[in-house]
Amino acid sequence: NCRVLAANTPMDYDKIKIYGTRVRADSIQKVYDIQEAEKEKMKNKVDRIAAYGSNVFINRQLIYDYPEELLVEKGLLVIEHADFEGIERIGAALGAEICSTFDNPERAE
């Protein structure tokens, strides 16, 4: 049985956006610490997505390699970069809302 979670959420952590941001760090270790913190945030987000119990995750936005790997490890088929109208049609066909936050899996339709 297919359980679909349709979403519109950023999953583009992989190559941290720190290189386009101004950050003052006095060591490479601090840059590494920031990257690890961002990685942990993405892992937590993937855990919250998996808590919905779906086995298909369709996202309107791009999904970078690291979160995709985590989703696949949790048994989810990942479809990324669905266009806005397509994701709306999927939601209508399934009779479901499009998720953008993942804090209440118990309230999922």
VENRAFEN-V178236 format. One record per backbone hydrogen bond with DSSP energy under -0.5 kcal/mol. CO is the residue of the C=O (numbers start at 1). NH is the residue of the N-H. Records with the same first field share a line. If there is no record, write none. Layout:
CO->NH + NH
This chain:
1->3
2->4
3->55 + 56
4->6
5->58
6->99
7->60
11->13 + 64
14->16
16->19
17->20
18->21
21->23
23->25
27->31
28->32
29->33
30->34
31->35
32->36
33->37
34->38
35->39
36->40
37->41
38->42
39->43
40->44
41->45
42->46
43->47
44->48
45->49
46->50
47->51
49->52
50->53
55->77
56->5 + 58
57->59 + 79
58->7
59->82
61->81
62->11 + 64
64->68
65->69
66->70
67->71
68->72
69->73
70->74
71->76
72->75
77->57
79->59
83->87
84->88
85->89
86->90
87->91
88->92
89->93
90->94
91->95 + 96
97->99
99->8
104->107
105->108
